[in-house]
Amino acid sequence: MNFASVRIITDDVDRLVAFYEKILGVSAERPAPVFAEFVVPSCSLAIGHTQTAQLFGADSVVGANNRTVIIEFLVDDVEAEYVRLKPFVEHWVKEPTTMPWGNRSMLFRDPDGNLVNLFEPVTEDAIKRFKGRQ
């Protein structure tokens, strides 16, 4: 089994697509107006409109209502990403900080309030855990 994607449900697909295009530096694939997908080497980040939620079952998902998941991206240089994104990100949760498990992380919220973490392994143990993933 391979992890394939994470999907964010939103009322404003265009707004989140524009945000993640800036964050990821890649263009979204848009097979339908209510759906977009960012395909990166490790997996995909999909964005679906709340209109698509009914396809998964009544009341199964609610857009812009998540406070339990962190969307994480492994980057080469957290400090450089912080400088690049600082003018664009509106809601910072944590500026670059070294976490107890050895990753240098910065956390912010996307326009729907979803928590995003860009991180870089910086300790020897963390670097070993992520060897080959960058």
C-alpha positions as CSV (number, residue, x, y, z in Angstrom):
1,M,0.0,0.0,0.0
2,N,1.3,3.5,-0.9
3,F,0.1,6.8,0.6
4,A,-1.4,8.6,-2.3
5,S,-2.9,12.0,-1.3
6,V,-4.5,14.3,1.2
7,R,-7.6,16.2,0.1
8,I,-8.7,19.5,1.5
9,I,-12.4,20.4,1.2
10,T,-13.1,24.1,0.8
11,D,-15.7,26.6,-0.3
12,D,-13.1,28.4,-2.4
13,V,-11.0,26.1,-4.6
14,D,-9.4,29.0,-6.5
15,R,-8.2,30.7,-3.4
16,L,-6.6,27.6,-1.9
17,V,-5.1,26.7,-5.3
18,A,-3.5,30.1,-5.6
19,F,-2.1,29.8,-2.0
20,Y,-0.6,26.3,-2.5
21,E,0.8,27.2,-5.9
22,K,2.9,29.8,-4.1
23,I,3.8,27.5,-1.2
24,L,4.7,24.5,-3.4
25,G,6.1,26.3,-6.4
26,V,4.2,24.1,-8.8
27,S,1.0,24.5,-10.8
28,A,-2.2,22.6,-9.9
29,E,-3.8,20.2,-12.3
30,R,-7.4,21.2,-12.7
31,P,-9.4,18.3,-14.2
32,A,-12.7,20.0,-13.1
33,P,-13.6,23.4,-11.7
34,V,-14.5,21.8,-8.3
35,F,-11.2,19.9,-8.0
36,A,-7.5,20.6,-8.2
37,E,-4.4,18.4,-7.5
38,F,-0.8,19.2,-6.8
39,V,1.3,16.2,-7.8
40,V,4.8,16.1,-6.1
41,P,7.2,13.2,-5.9
42,S,6.1,11.9,-2.5
43,C,2.3,12.2,-2.9
44,S,-0.5,14.5,-4.0
45,L,-2.3,17.3,-2.3
46,A,-5.9,17.5,-3.6
47,I,-8.4,20.4,-3.2
48,G,-12.1,19.7,-3.6
49,H,-15.0,22.1,-3.4
50,T,-17.6,21.4,-0.7
51,Q,-20.0,20.5,-3.6
52,T,-18.0,17.3,-3.9
53,A,-18.5,16.4,-0.3
54,Q,-21.9,14.8,-1.0
55,L,-20.0,12.2,-3.1
56,F,-18.4,10.9,0.1
57,G,-21.7,10.7,2.1
58,A,-23.9,13.2,3.8
59,D,-22.0,15.3,6.4
60,S,-18.8,13.3,6.0
61,V,-16.6,16.4,5.5
62,V,-17.0,20.1,6.3
63,G,-14.8,22.6,4.6
64,A,-12.6,25.0,6.6
65,N,-13.3,23.1,9.8
66,N,-10.1,21.2,10.6
67,R,-8.1,21.5,13.8
68,T,-6.6,18.0,14.1
69,V,-4.4,17.5,11.0
70,I,-1.1,19.1,10.1
71,I,-0.2,19.1,6.4
72,E,3.6,18.7,6.3
73,F,6.2,19.3,3.6
74,L,9.8,18.3,3.9
75,V,12.0,21.1,2.5
76,D,15.8,21.6,2.0
77,D,16.1,24.9,3.9
78,V,13.4,26.1,6.4
79,E,15.1,29.5,6.9
80,A,15.1,30.2,3.1
81,E,11.4,29.1,2.9
82,Y,10.5,31.4,5.8
83,V,12.1,34.4,4.0
84,R,10.4,33.5,0.7
85,L,6.9,33.0,2.3
86,K,6.9,35.6,5.1
87,P,5.4,38.3,2.9
88,F,2.7,36.0,1.6
89,V,1.6,34.0,4.6
90,E,-1.0,35.9,6.7
91,H,-1.3,33.7,9.8
92,W,2.0,32.4,11.3
93,V,1.6,29.9,14.1
94,K,5.3,29.3,14.8
95,E,8.4,30.9,13.2
96,P,11.3,28.6,12.5
97,T,12.0,26.6,15.6
98,T,14.0,23.4,16.3
99,M,11.6,20.7,17.7
100,P,12.6,18.2,20.3
101,W,12.6,15.4,17.6
102,G,15.3,17.2,15.6
103,N,13.3,18.9,12.9
104,R,13.5,22.7,12.2
105,S,9.9,23.6,11.6
106,M,7.7,26.6,10.8
107,L,4.0,26.4,11.0
108,F,1.3,28.6,9.5
109,R,-2.3,28.4,8.4
110,D,-3.7,28.3,4.9
111,P,-6.6,30.6,4.0
112,D,-9.1,28.1,5.3
113,G,-7.3,27.7,8.6
114,N,-5.6,24.4,7.9
115,L,-2.2,24.0,9.7
116,V,0.8,23.7,7.4
117,N,4.3,22.7,8.6
118,L,7.4,23.1,6.5
119,F,10.3,21.3,8.1
120,E,13.9,20.3,7.6
121,P,15.7,17.6,9.6
122,V,18.7,19.2,11.4
123,T,19.9,16.8,14.0
124,E,21.9,13.7,13.1
125,D,19.0,11.4,14.2
126,A,16.4,13.4,12.2
127,I,18.7,13.5,9.2
128,K,19.0,9.7,9.3
129,R,15.2,9.3,9.6
130,F,14.6,11.3,6.4
131,K,17.6,10.2,4.4
132,G,16.5,9.6,0.8
133,R,13.2,11.4,1.1
134,Q,14.4,14.8,-0.1
